[in-house]
Amino acid sequence: MNNSQHNNQEEKIDLKIFIDRYLIFWKQIIFSVIIFLLIGFIYNRYSTKIYKSSTTLLIKEESNASLGSDDVFEGLDLFGGQKNIKNEIGILESFSLTKKTLERLNFRISYYHSGNLKSDDIYKKTPFKVVIDEINPQTINQKFYIKLVSEDEFILSTDFNNFKLFDLSTETYISNKEFDFDYENTHKFDEKITTDFFSFKISKNDLTLFKEENWTNYYFIVSSYNDLTKNYLKNLEVLEIEKDASILKISLEGSNPIKINDFLNKFTELYLAAGLDEKNQITSNTIQFINEQLASISDSLSDVESSLENFKENNPKIELSQKEYGAFYQVEKLEQEKAILELNNKYYISLQEYLIKNNNVENIVAPSTMGIEDPLLSTLLADLTKLYSQLDLVSVNSKQEHPLVISIQKQILSTKEKLIENIENIISSSELSLKDINSRIVEIEGLIGELPQNERILLNIQRKFNLNENIYNYLQEKRAEASITKASNISDHKIIDSPRLESKLPIKPNTTLTYVLSILLGIFLPTFAISIFFLFNNKILDKKDIDQITSIPLLGKIMHNDSGYNLVNANSPKSGIAESFRSIRTNIQYLASDKKEKVIGITSSVGGEGKTFVAMNLASIFSITGGKTILIGADMRKPKIFNDFNLSNDRGLSSYLSNQNTKEEVIQKTNFENLDIILSGPIPPNPSELLSLEKMKSFIEELKKTYQHIIIDTPPIGLVTDGLILMKHCDVNIYVVRQNFTTKDMLYNFNETVIENDVVNMNLIINDISIDKTSYGYGYGYGNTYGYGYYTEDQTQDKKPWWKI
């Protein structure tokens, strides 16, 4: 196998260990997922459902309101031209339009039904109706509870804390003083209820709803329109469907689908009406101006008509010749031209004065009303109108000091100056025309002056009558045109789709997303906690921890002992732990293969890691194969083996090395046919000195003559030096690491000790492995020996209760 293949295999092994580390906690992870799914279910069940309704508007870029090319308002371009869709979005998102909609719908009072864990907005399903008194001070944003007593009476109760009195008419707080107020009283329907803190009456609406809900759990809240407007604007969205199209989508989110649909219906209705009102305002201004002129002309016409009738009655025989009529018609034509110029001048002067005195264009009359077709004047007026519209739009959400506001104001000032200058030039030009007409009239009147007096008087009266009548008819015609235009005005915009819910299901909470997030959180949080545990854990958990510290080979793994016996090979020969010792026995055969008789030393860092347990069971498993085996208890400081074999510890290795007993006296038989044992004996004062004696080495050599396997249970190497002394006499040395007990520092110190003392044939065994708490597989040994083999459990393991998972 080349290096690349070897590295790939190592990566696969590391990845498997990494995954297995987390899979051993699968019960905890599943339990966490179940808990989070339960939380997700509760959230979906009891959180307020939010729905989304939307409508679409077509924003027409050109007005089609005109009924012909000769429309009297065509010159001003107030009803046509390109529409700035951004401006329309700004208008739709304006505070004023939203507030006006809420006021028209009377959304100031909200009605709720209170459940066990949440409250529902019961718009249009209220058993009662509140009529608020907007004159008296009120309490806003507080709950008024209603409980029905009978079909005519109810209990009103409140529990107000830290509230301020509010003036609904001005939408302002009356003072900054805060109050606390509790109230509970019985009232009749339609009775006016007035206190220092609220005033209203409650009327019946549909009492059957009370009965359906056991007449309880209702309340209402009085709100400020300003606060409501802010809340609705947060949930209102206006978007362009496509950049190249003039179609806007208006969406609103809310807890009551009927309520948000009603809002959008009224909202779009008011928006369209506002545009139509603006157009109608201009035509109304035009009609008003014409009416003023007609009133003046009407009086003059009436007076002249009376004079003409009186003169003819008094002078019935006066007749005018054809020549006299010719002069009369010339003067009449000139005076008509003069009258129109004077009328236009009145318009110019009126427009000039209006621009100087006012900062708006609300009451401006269109130039085409007077038959004026001045392109520059119409263009400047159209520009000024658009600038004022932009200023109104920007001023809603911006202060006067805002750079954009200042820029628009400068443009307005510049446009007004150009307009006024243009009007002055037009007036000057008109005055020159009037002067020319007057001179021509004087010239013709000179000819008329040669006529007899009565004929001359008749001509003057007739001329005035015809002049006033023509002007009157002209104005009547213009007024009729304006009225027709007003009647035919339609909105520049159109509703494409009426408000409707985008889905019958609520958009919030998103049930599917909630459950997906619950599963992810249920997996992530315990996984994160496990990662933190592994990050800060200092205990040996798996082979990866060992490989990071030492290169000492792993001889095998011993499962957790649930049998209750230390000699598992004798009491549970078919168990998994017995099989693990057989696997280790097989792997040991490949160690020191040149040795016919093997001395095996077993040690650990501290007590409690299971070295004695491993030594006893390895000795018993070797004896079962038929080879003579002896177990030596060399841990003289803390002897334990004698208890498990039911032997007396009054003689043993310590008494032999101190010449108190012979070899034959210290070797004891066990219940295993081929297993003898030498106990540690009485605890001596100098164990290290005894083990250092040459006699110990000779004793081991002498035992080799009789026994094929000599297993020595040495003292912990991390506490005393006894173990190092004995390791020099061993062909195979085994260091026992206990899962989740031996620390990484212990293993690191042991590795340093092995290197410093040049200990050979050192191997590791992992003891007390729990399948539920490890990422070990069944493997890692010598001679490519894998698996514990087939085994059956001798004892049925007790299952852990779910609360101990």
C-alpha positions in Angstrom: 0.0 0.0 0.0 1.5 3.4 -1.0 1.5 6.5 1.2 -1.5 8.1 -0.5 -3.7 5.0 0.0 -2.5 4.8 3.6 -3.3 8.4 4.2 -6.8 8.0 2.7 -7.4 5.0 4.9 -6.3 7.0 8.0 -8.6 9.8 7.0 -11.6 7.4 6.6 -10.8 5.9 10.0 -10.5 9.4 11.6 -13.8 10.4 10.0 -15.5 7.3 11.2 -14.2 7.9 14.8 -15.4 11.5 14.6 -18.9 10.5 13.5 -19.0 7.6 16.0 -18.2 10.0 18.8 -21.5 11.8 18.2 -23.5 8.7 17.3 -22.9 7.2 20.7 -25.0 10.1 22.0 -27.9 9.2 19.6 -30.4 8.7 22.4 -29.7 12.2 23.8 -29.8 13.7 20.4 -33.2 12.1 19.6 -34.5 13.2 22.9 -33.4 16.7 22.2 -35.0 16.6 18.8 -38.3 15.4 20.3 -38.2 18.3 22.9 -37.5 20.9 20.2 -40.3 19.4 18.0 -42.6 19.7 21.0 -41.5 23.4 21.4 -42.1 23.9 17.7 -45.6 22.4 17.9 -46.5 24.7 20.8 -45.1 27.7 18.9 -47.1 26.8 15.8 -50.2 26.1 17.8 -50.3 29.2 20.1 -48.4 31.9 18.3 -50.5 34.6 16.6 -51.2 33.6 13.0 -50.2 36.2 10.5 -51.8 36.4 7.0 -50.8 38.4 3.9 -53.1 40.1 1.5 -52.1 42.0 -1.6 -53.6 44.1 -4.4 -52.1 45.4 -7.7 -52.4 48.8 -9.2 -51.7 50.0 -12.8 -50.0 53.4 -12.7 -50.9 55.0 -16.0 -48.0 57.0 -17.4 -50.2 59.2 -19.5 -53.6 60.6 -18.6 -56.5 59.7 -20.9 -59.0 61.9 -19.1 -59.1 64.5 -21.9 -62.1 64.2 -24.2 -60.4 65.8 -27.2 -57.3 67.5 -28.4 -58.9 70.9 -27.7 -59.3 70.2 -24.0 -59.1 73.5 -22.1 -56.5 72.1 -19.7 -54.2 70.5 -22.2 -51.8 73.4 -22.1 -51.1 73.0 -18.4 -50.4 69.3 -18.6 -51.8 68.9 -15.2 -53.7 65.7 -16.2 -51.1 64.1 -18.4 -47.4 63.5 -18.9 -45.1 60.9 -17.6 -45.8 59.6 -14.1 -42.9 59.1 -11.8 -43.6 55.7 -10.3 -41.2 56.3 -7.4 -43.3 59.3 -6.4 -46.4 57.1 -6.5 -44.7 54.6 -4.3 -43.9 57.4 -1.9 -47.5 58.5 -1.8 -48.7 55.0 -1.2 -46.2 54.6 1.7 -47.1 58.0 3.1 -48.2 58.5 6.7 -51.1 60.6 5.8 -52.7 58.1 3.4 -52.4 55.3 5.9 -53.8 57.4 8.7 -56.7 58.6 6.6 -57.6 55.0 5.8 -57.6 54.0 9.4 -59.8 56.9 10.3 -62.3 56.1 7.5 -62.5 52.5 8.8 -62.7 53.6 12.4 -59.9 51.2 13.4 -59.2 53.2 16.6 -61.0 50.5 18.6 -59.8 46.9 18.4 -61.8 44.0 19.8 -60.3 40.7 21.1 -61.3 37.3 22.4 -58.8 36.0 25.0 -58.0 32.3 24.9 -55.9 30.3 27.3 -52.5 31.3 25.8 -53.3 33.9 23.1 -55.8 36.5 22.1 -57.6 36.7 18.7 -58.6 39.8 16.8 -62.4 39.4 16.3 -62.9 42.2 13.8 -66.5 42.1 12.4 -67.3 39.3 14.9 -67.9 41.4 18.0 -70.8 40.8 20.3 -70.7 44.4 21.3 -69.7 47.8 19.8 -68.0 50.7 21.6 -68.9 54.3 20.7 -66.0 56.4 22.0 -66.4 60.0 23.2 -63.5 61.8 21.5 -64.1 65.1 23.4 -63.3 63.8 26.9 -59.8 62.5 27.9 -59.3 58.8 27.3 -57.0 56.0 28.2 -55.3 54.3 25.3 -53.4 51.1 24.8 -55.1 49.5 27.9 -57.5 46.6 28.1 -61.1 47.1 28.9 -62.6 43.7 29.9 -66.3 42.9 29.2 -68.3 40.1 30.9 -72.0 39.7 30.1 -74.3 39.5 33.1 -77.6 39.3 31.2 -79.0 40.4 27.9 -79.2 43.9 29.1 -76.2 44.2 31.5 -72.5 43.6 31.6 -69.5 44.0 33.9 -66.8 46.4 32.8 -63.4 46.0 34.5 -59.9 47.4 34.1 -56.5 47.2 35.7 -54.5 50.2 34.4 -50.9 50.8 35.4 -48.6 53.7 34.6 -50.8 55.2 31.9 -51.2 58.8 30.7 -54.4 60.6 29.7 -54.8 61.1 25.9 -56.7 63.7 23.8 -58.1 61.8 20.9 -59.1 64.9 19.0 -55.5 66.3 18.9 -53.8 62.9 19.0 -51.6 64.1 21.9 -51.1 63.3 25.6 -52.7 65.8 27.9 -49.8 65.7 30.4 -46.9 63.5 31.4 -48.5 62.6 34.7 -48.9 58.8 35.0 -51.9 57.1 36.7 -52.9 53.7 38.1 -56.6 52.9 38.0 -58.7 49.8 38.8 -62.3 49.7 37.8 -65.1 47.2 38.0 -68.8 48.0 37.7 -72.0 46.7 36.2 -73.6 48.8 33.4 -76.4 48.6 30.9 -76.0 48.6 27.2 -76.2 52.0 25.5 -75.5 53.6 28.9 -72.8 56.3 28.7 -69.9 55.4 31.0 -67.8 58.3 32.1 -64.9 58.5 34.6 -61.9 60.8 34.9 -60.0 58.4 32.7 -62.4 57.3 29.9 -65.8 58.0 28.4 -67.8 55.9 26.0 -70.9 53.8 25.6 -71.2 50.1 24.7 -74.0 48.9 22.5 -75.2 45.4 21.6 -74.0 43.9 18.4 -74.5 40.1 18.4 -75.1 38.7 21.8 -75.2 35.1 20.5 -71.4 35.3 20.3 -71.3 35.9 24.0 -73.3 32.8 24.6 -71.1 30.7 22.4 -68.1 31.7 24.5 -69.8 31.4 27.9 -70.2 35.2 28.0 -66.5 35.7 29.1 -63.0 36.5 27.8 -63.7 39.6 25.7 -61.8 42.9 25.8 -61.2 46.0 23.7 -58.4 48.5 23.3 -58.6 52.2 22.3 -55.6 53.3 20.3 -54.0 56.4 18.9 -54.3 56.8 15.2 -50.7 57.9 15.0 -49.5 54.8 16.8 -51.8 52.6 14.6 -50.4 54.3 11.5 -46.9 53.5 12.5 -47.7 49.9 13.1 -49.6 49.5 9.8 -46.7 51.1 7.9 -44.3 48.6 9.3 -46.4 45.8 7.8 -47.3 47.6 4.5 -45.1 46.9 1.5 -45.3 48.6 -2.0 -43.2 47.0 -4.7 -42.7 47.3 -8.5 -43.7 44.0 -10.0 -41.3 44.6 -12.9 -38.9 47.5 -13.6 -40.2 48.0 -17.2 -43.9 48.0 -16.1 -45.9 50.5 -14.3 -47.6 48.0 -12.0 -47.3 48.2 -8.2 -48.1 45.4 -5.8 -49.3 46.5 -2.4 -49.1 44.0 0.4 -50.2 44.0 4.1 -49.6 41.6 6.9 -52.0 41.1 9.8 -53.6 38.7 12.2 -57.1 39.1 10.8 -57.5 38.3 7.1 -60.8 40.1 6.8 -59.4 43.2 8.4 -56.3 43.5 6.2 -58.5 43.0 3.1 -60.9 45.8 4.2 -57.9 48.0 4.9 -56.4 47.5 1.4 -59.8 48.0 -0.2 -60.3 51.4 1.5 -56.6 52.2 1.1 -56.7 51.9 -2.7 -60.1 53.6 -2.9 -58.7 56.7 -1.1 -55.5 56.7 -3.2 -57.5 56.7 -6.5 -59.9 59.3 -5.1 -57.0 61.5 -4.0 -55.7 61.7 -7.6 -59.2 62.3 -9.0 -59.8 65.0 -6.4 -56.6 66.8 -7.4 -57.8 66.9 -11.0 -61.3 68.0 -10.0 -59.9 70.7 -7.9 -58.3 72.4 -10.9 -61.5 72.2 -12.9 -63.4 73.6 -9.9 -61.0 76.5 -9.7 -61.6 77.2 -13.4 -65.4 77.1 -13.0 -65.2 79.4 -10.0 -63.1 81.9 -11.9 -65.5 81.9 -14.9 -68.5 82.3 -12.6 -66.9 85.4 -11.1 -66.4 86.9 -14.6 -69.9 85.9 -15.6 -71.4 87.6 -12.6 -69.7 90.9 -13.5 -70.7 90.6 -17.2 -74.2 89.6 -16.4 -74.8 92.8 -14.5 -73.4 94.9 -17.3 -75.4 93.0 -19.9 -78.6 93.5 -18.0 -78.0 97.3 -17.7 -77.2 97.7 -21.3 -80.1 95.6 -22.4 -82.5 97.8 -20.4 -81.0 101.0 -21.8 -81.4 99.6 -25.4 -85.0 98.7 -24.8 -85.8 102.2 -23.3 -84.1 104.0 -26.1 -86.0 102.1 -28.8 -89.3 102.7 -27.0 -88.6 106.5 -26.9 -87.3 106.6 -30.4 -89.2 104.1 -32.5 -88.6 105.7 -35.9 -84.8 105.8 -35.8 -83.2 103.4 -38.4 -79.5 102.9 -39.2 -78.2 102.9 -42.8 -75.9 100.2 -44.2 -73.0 102.5 -43.9 -73.7 103.2 -40.3 -74.0 99.5 -39.6 -70.6 98.9 -41.3 -68.8 101.3 -38.9 -70.7 99.7 -36.0 -69.5 96.2 -36.9 -65.9 97.3 -37.2 -65.9 98.9 -33.8 -67.8 95.9 -32.3 -65.1 93.5 -33.6 -62.3 95.6 -32.2 -64.0 95.9 -28.9 -64.5 92.1 -28.7 -60.7 91.7 -29.3 -60.1 94.3 -26.6 -62.4 92.6 -24.2 -60.7 89.2 -24.6 -57.3 90.9 -24.1 -58.5 92.6 -21.0 -60.0 89.4 -19.7 -56.7 87.6 -20.3 -54.9 90.4 -18.5 -57.1 89.9 -15.5 -56.1 86.3 -15.6 -52.4 87.2 -15.8 -52.6 89.7 -13.0 -54.6 87.3 -10.9 -52.0 84.5 -11.6 -49.1 86.8 -10.8 -50.6 87.9 -7.5 -51.4 84.3 -6.5 -47.8 83.2 -7.2 -46.4 86.0 -5.2 -48.7 85.5 -2.2 -49.0 81.7 -2.1 -46.7 78.7 -1.7 -48.8 76.2 -3.5 -50.7 75.7 -6.8 -54.0 74.4 -5.4 -56.2 77.3 -6.7 -54.4 78.0 -10.0 -56.7 78.2 -13.1 -55.4 76.6 -16.3 -54.3 79.1 -19.0 -56.2 77.2 -21.7 -59.4 78.2 -19.9 -59.0 81.7 -21.2 -58.0 80.5 -24.7 -54.3 81.2 -23.9 -51.9 79.0 -25.8 -48.5 80.1 -24.4 -46.1 77.1 -24.5 -43.6 78.6 -22.1 -46.3 79.6 -19.5 -47.9 76.1 -19.6 -44.5 74.4 -19.3 -43.4 76.5 -16.3 -46.8 76.0 -14.6 -46.5 72.2 -15.1 -42.9 72.2 -13.8 -44.0 74.2 -10.7 -46.9 71.8 -10.1 -44.6 68.8 -10.2 -42.1 70.5 -7.9 -44.8 71.2 -5.3 -46.0 67.6 -5.5 -42.4 66.4 -4.9 -42.0 68.8 -2.0 -45.2 67.5 -0.4 -44.0 63.9 -0.8 -40.5 64.5 0.6 -41.8 66.7 3.5 -43.8 63.8 4.9 -40.8 61.9 6.1 -38.1 64.6 6.1 -37.3 67.8 8.0 -37.1 71.2 6.5 -33.3 71.1 6.8 -33.0 68.0 4.7 -30.8 68.6 1.6 -33.4 67.2 -0.8 -36.1 69.5 0.7 -33.8 72.5 0.4 -32.9 71.6 -3.2 -36.6 71.3 -4.2 -37.4 74.6 -2.5 -34.6 76.3 -4.5 -36.1 74.9 -7.8 -39.5 76.1 -6.8 -38.2 79.6 -6.1 -36.3 79.7 -9.5 -39.4 78.4 -11.4 -41.7 81.0 -9.8 -39.3 83.8 -10.7 -39.3 82.7 -14.3 -43.1 82.4 -14.3 -43.5 85.9 -12.9 -41.1 87.3 -15.4 -42.9 85.5 -18.2 -46.2 86.9 -17.0 -44.9 90.4 -16.9 -43.7 90.1 -20.5 -47.1 88.8 -21.6 -48.9 91.7 -19.8 -46.6 94.2 -21.5 -47.2 92.6 -24.9 -51.0 92.7 -24.2 -50.9 96.3 -23.2 -49.3 97.2 -26.6 -52.0 95.3 -28.4 -54.7 97.1 -26.3 -53.1 100.4 -27.2 -53.2 99.6 -30.9 -56.9 98.5 -30.7 -57.9 101.6 -28.8 -56.3 103.9 -31.4 -58.2 102.0 -34.2 -61.5 102.3 -32.2 -61.0 106.1 -31.8 -60.4 106.4 -35.5 -63.6 104.7 -36.4 -65.6 106.4 -33.6 -64.6 109.7 -35.3 -66.6 108.6 -38.3 -69.5 107.6 -36.1 -69.3 111.0 -34.4 -70.5 112.7 -37.6 -73.8 110.9 -37.3 -76.9 112.6 -35.8 -77.1 112.4 -32.0 -79.9 109.8 -31.7 -78.3 107.5 -34.3 -74.9 107.9 -32.5 -76.5 107.0 -29.1 -78.3 104.0 -30.5 -75.0 102.7 -32.0 -73.1 103.0 -28.7 -75.9 101.2 -26.8 -76.1 98.5 -29.4 -72.3 98.1 -29.4 -72.1 97.7 -25.7 -75.0 95.2 -25.7 -73.4 93.0 -28.4 -70.0 93.2 -26.7 -71.3 92.0 -23.3 -73.5 89.4 -24.9 -70.5 88.0 -26.9 -68.3 87.9 -23.8 -71.1 86.3 -21.8 -71.6 83.6 -24.4 -67.9 83.0 -24.6 -67.6 82.5 -20.8 -70.7 80.3 -20.8 -69.1 78.1 -23.4 -65.9 77.8 -21.4 -67.8 77.0 -18.3 -69.7 74.3 -20.1 -66.4 72.8 -21.3 -64.9 72.9 -17.8 -68.0 71.2 -16.4 -68.0 68.5 -19.0 -64.3 67.9 -18.3 -64.9 67.6 -14.6 -67.8 65.2 -15.1 -65.7 63.0 -17.4 -62.6 63.0 -15.2 -61.4 59.5 -14.3 -58.4 58.4 -12.2 -55.1 58.1 -13.8 -54.6 54.8 -12.1 -56.5 51.5 -12.1 -56.9 48.5 -9.7 -55.9 45.3 -11.6 -56.5 42.8 -8.8 -58.7 43.5 -5.8 -57.2 42.7 -2.4 -57.1 39.0 -1.7 -55.1 36.6 0.5 -51.9 35.3 -1.1 -52.6 32.0 0.8 -55.4 30.6 2.9 -52.7 29.4 5.3 -50.9 31.9 7.5 -47.4 33.0 6.4 -46.3 33.2 10.0 -45.6 31.0 11.7 -44.2 28.9 8.8 -45.2 25.5 10.1 -42.8 23.6 7.9 -39.9 25.9 8.6 -40.6 25.8 12.3 -40.4 22.0 12.4 -37.2 22.0 10.2 -35.6 24.5 12.5 -36.7 22.5 15.5 -35.0 19.4 14.1 -31.9 21.3 13.3 -31.7 22.9 16.7 -32.5 19.6 18.3 -29.5 18.1 16.5 -27.2 21.2 16.7 -27.5 22.1 20.4 -26.6 18.7 21.8 -24.0 18.3 19.2 -22.5 21.6 20.1 -22.6 20.6 23.8 -20.9 17.3 23.0 -18.3 19.2 21.0 -17.6 21.5 24.0 -17.4 18.4 26.2 -14.9 16.8 23.9 -13.0 20.1 23.6 -12.5 20.6 27.3 -12.5 16.9 28.3 -9.1 15.7 29.7 -10.1 12.0 29.9 -9.1 9.3 27.4 -12.2 8.5 25.4 -11.0 6.7 22.2 -8.0 5.7 20.1 -7.8 9.1 18.6 -7.0 10.6 22.0 -4.2 8.0 22.5 -2.7 8.5 19.0 -2.4 12.2 19.7 -0.2 11.5 22.8 1.8 8.3 22.1 2.8 5.9 19.4 2.6 2.9 21.7 0.6 0.3 19.8 -2.9 -0.6 21.0 -3.1 -4.3 21.9 -6.8 -4.5 22.4 -9.9 -3.3 24.1 -11.9 -4.7 27.0 -15.6 -4.0 27.3 -17.4 -2.7 30.3 -18.0 -5.5 32.9 -21.7 -5.7 33.8 -21.5 -9.3 35.1 -20.8 -8.4 38.7 -17.8 -10.8 38.8 -14.1 -9.9 38.4 -13.2 -13.4 37.0 -15.4 -13.1 33.9 -13.9 -16.0 32.1 -15.0 -18.3 34.8 -18.4 -16.9 35.4 -19.4 -15.5 32.0 -17.3 -17.4 29.4 -19.7 -16.6 26.5 -20.0 -12.9 27.3 -18.6 -10.1 25.2 -16.0 -9.1 27.8 -14.7 -12.7 27.9 -14.4 -12.6 24.1 -12.4 -9.3 24.3 -9.9 -11.1 26.5 -9.6 -13.9 24.0 -8.9 -11.3 21.3 -6.1 -9.8 23.4 -4.7 -13.3 24.1 -4.6 -13.9 20.3 -2.8 -10.6 19.8 -0.2 -11.3 22.5 0.8 -14.4 20.6 2.4 -12.2 18.0 4.5 -10.4 20.5 7.9 -11.7 21.5 7.2 -14.6 19.2 10.8 -15.8 19.6 10.1 -16.5 23.3 8.7 -19.9 24.2 7.9 -18.8 27.7 6.6 -15.3 28.0 6.7 -13.0 30.9 3.9 -10.5 30.7 3.9 -7.4 33.0 0.7 -5.4 33.5 0.7 -1.9 34.9 -1.2 1.4 34.9 -0.8 5.0 36.1 -2.9 4.9 39.2 -5.2 2.5 41.0 -8.7 1.9 39.7 -7.8 1.6 36.0 -8.2 -2.2 36.1 -4.7 -3.6 35.8 -5.4 -6.3 38.4 -8.7 -7.1 36.7 -6.9 -7.5 33.4 -4.1 -9.5 34.9 -6.4 -12.1 36.5 -8.6 -12.6 33.4 -5.6 -12.8 31.1 -4.1 -15.4 33.3 -7.3 -17.4 33.4 -7.8 -17.2 29.6 -4.2 -18.4 29.0 -4.7 -21.3 31.4 -7.8 -22.4 29.4 -5.7 -23.0 26.3 -3.8 -25.8 28.1 -0.5 -23.9 28.7 0.7 -23.7 32.3 0.2 -20.2 33.6 1.1 -18.5 36.8 -0.2 -15.1 38.1 2.1 -13.1 40.3 0.7 -10.4 42.5 3.6 -8.0 42.6 1.6 -5.0 43.9 2.7 -5.4 47.5 1.4 -2.0 48.6 -2.3 -2.7 47.8 -2.9 -6.4 47.4 -6.3 -7.5 46.0 -6.0 -10.7 44.1 -6.5 -13.1 47.0 -10.1 -12.0 47.5 -11.2 -13.0 44.0 -9.6 -16.4 44.3 -10.7 -17.0 47.9 -7.1 -17.5 49.1 -5.2 -16.4 52.1 -2.6 -13.6 51.7 -0.5 -14.7 54.7 2.3 -15.8 52.4 3.4 -14.7 48.9 6.0 -12.8 46.9 7.0 -10.5 49.8 7.6 -13.5 52.2 9.5 -15.3 49.5 11.8 -12.4 48.6 12.4 -11.8 52.3 13.4 -15.5 52.7 10.4 -16.3 54.9 8.9 -18.9 52.6 10.1 -21.2 49.8 8.9 -21.2 46.2 6.8 -24.2 46.8 5.2 -22.6 49.8 4.2 -19.4 48.0 2.8 -21.1 44.9 -0.9 -21.8 45.4 -3.4 -23.7 43.3 -6.6 -22.2 41.9 -9.9 -23.6 40.6 -8.5 -23.3 37.1 -6.7 -26.5 36.0 -3.5 -24.9 34.6 -3.5 -21.7 36.6 -1.3 -21.2 39.7 -0.9 -18.0 41.7 1.6 -16.3 43.8 0.0 -13.7 46.0 1.7 -10.5 47.0 1.9 -11.6 50.6 2.0 -9.5 53.7 2.6 -5.8 53.0 6.4 -5.2 53.5 8.0 -1.9 54.6 10.3 -1.9 51.5 8.6 -3.2 48.4 10.9 -1.5 45.9 14.0 -2.9 47.6 12.6 -6.4 47.5 11.6 -6.2 43.9 15.1 -4.9 43.0 16.8 -7.9 44.4 18.6 -10.3 42.1 16.5 -13.0 43.7 13.4 -11.6 41.9 15.1 -12.0 38.5 16.2 -15.5 39.4 12.8 -16.4 40.7 11.2 -15.4 37.3 13.8 -17.5 35.4 13.1 -20.4 37.6 9.4 -20.1 37.0 9.9 -20.2 33.2 11.1 -23.8 33.6 7.6 -24.8 34.8 5.2 -22.2 33.3 4.6 -21.2 29.7 3.0 -17.8 30.6 4.0 -15.7 33.6 1.7 -12.8 34.2 2.8 -10.1 36.7 0.4 -7.7 38.3 2.8 -4.7 38.9 2.2 -1.6 41.0 0.9 1.5 39.3 3.8 3.1 37.4 2.5 6.6 37.9 2.8 6.4 41.7 5.9 4.3 42.5 8.9 2.9 40.7 8.1 -0.7 41.5 6.5 -1.2 38.1 9.6 0.1 36.2 11.8 -2.4 38.1 9.6 -5.3 37.0 9.2 -4.2 33.4 12.9 -5.0 32.8 12.2 -8.6 33.4 9.1 -8.8 31.1 9.0 -9.9 27.5 5.7 -8.1 27.0 4.6 -5.0 28.9 1.0 -3.9 29.0 -0.2 -0.5 30.2 -3.9 -0.4 31.1 -5.9 2.8 30.2 -9.4 3.0 31.5 -11.9 4.8 29.3 -13.2 8.1 30.8 -11.0 7.6 33.8 -7.3 7.8 32.7 -6.4 11.4 32.0 -4.4 12.6 29.1 -1.8 14.0 31.4 -1.4 10.5 32.9 -0.8 9.0 29.5 1.5 11.8 28.5 3.6 11.3 31.7 3.7 7.5 31.2 4.9 7.9 27.6 7.7 10.2 28.8 8.6 7.6 31.4 8.7 4.8 28.8 11.0 6.9 26.6 13.3 8.0 29.4 13.7 4.4 30.8 13.9 2.8 27.4 11.2 0.3 28.2 10.7 -2.2 25.3 7.7 -4.2 24.1 5.3 -1.7 25.6 1.6 -2.1 24.6 -1.7 -0.5 25.5 -5.0 -2.0 26.5 -8.2 0.1 26.8 -10.3 -1.1 29.7 -14.0 -0.6 30.6 -15.2 0.4 27.2 -18.9 1.1 27.1 -20.5 0.6 23.7 -22.8 3.5 24.5 -20.0 5.9 25.4 -17.2 5.1 22.9 -16.3 5.5 19.3 -14.2 2.3 19.2 -14.8 -0.3 16.7 -13.9 -4.0 17.1 -10.3 -4.1 16.0 -6.8 -2.8 16.2 -4.5 -5.7 17.1 -1.6 -7.6 15.8 -1.6 -10.0 13.0 -4.7 -8.2 11.4 -6.9 -9.9 14.0 -10.3 -8.2 14.1 -13.4 -8.7 16.1 -14.3 -10.2 19.3 -15.9 -13.2 17.5 -19.3 -14.5 17.9 -20.6 -14.5 21.5 -23.8 -14.5 23.4 -24.6 -12.7 26.6 -24.8 -15.0 29.6 -26.8 -12.4 31.5 -29.6 -10.2 30.2 -28.5 -6.6 30.7 -31.0 -4.4 32.5 -32.2 -1.6 30.3 -31.8 1.9 31.6 -35.0 3.8 32.2 -35.7 6.6 29.8 -34.9 9.3 32.4 -31.3 8.0 32.7 -30.7 8.1 28.9 
